């Protein structure tokens, strides 16, 4: 009887945890952003022209070096391998029947994927460090000095040894940190709403659960006046409703690792450590992320920051495309791709009769292109 009662209690706890998780997910997904032209106009009134110009210059400098490099690193067809199964489907659906269209498609796809990764780094390098705007800021957003110290300790190690040590890294998941008044804010920045995968969920959850107290202890040594710490999972674009839910899974998992909801009614989605009640964890997405970057202590006062970022980016890219002569570089890469694709066709006489009968020239072209995904040389 006693065992049955224990089992019932365990079942009730498990059931309540599931209900709690579902309720917490609904809280996290409840926020909604509706485009309102009037609201955007009001935000524009707060945008600082000089700051946009500074941001644009910083990004132009960064991209002038890195954008051409992203284009130049790919030469022949072997550098444009894609998923062969998706490639065949795309070619058929989009009717990519000639080398020119196929080359454009391959180039644009790879360029987009490469830029999606590199722009995350450029956003961190050029933009985040220009904030917060709060007058009580002690330290602007920057790489945590503790992370730099940890990285220097690996300086003399071989690549394999570094890889082994990184798995034990304390500061690996923290990208930027700042101090405003007596609170330190630390953020792990992901570029968008679908960038966190299951492996990263496990890694980030484990890092926060294992290291949050150590982060706080080391923070107080570096900044003795700090009394509290916020850990923020940041996504640079998207909305709460459009994420793949991975950032929310991190928060839900932390509810079983020493964190509780601080105040579900007044601070929805914010966790706090149950032991000291000085370390908070939450996530910020899109506009809310940039408001937090603008002023983590009072994000409601800096809801215009995302406009400064977009304006600076638009202006910077116009400058970079002209100065770096990207059009010439892009055209040369596409021409090289076209030449490579034209060489792929099999002589029809070399193929079995049934292949010659069942497959037309366009289908064989698609087949030959997909074939390159399985070879290193001779492409």
Secondary structure by P-SEA (a helix, b strand, c coil): caaaaaaaaaaaaaaaaaaaaaaaaaaaacbbbbbbaaaaaaaaaaccaaaaaaaaaaaaaaaaccaaaaaaccccccccccaaaaaaaaaaaaccccaaaaaaaaaaaaaaaaaaaaaaaaaaacccccccccccccccccccaaaaaaaaaaccccaaaaaaaaaacccccccbbbbcccbbbbbbcccccccccaaaaaaaaaaaaccaaaaaaaaaaacccccbbbbbbcccccccccccaaaaaaaaaaaacccccccccccccbbbbcccccbbbbcccaaaaaaaaacccccccccaaaaaaaaaaaaaaaaaaaaaaaaaaaaaaaaaaaaaaaacccccccccaaaaaaccaaaaaaaaaaacccccccc
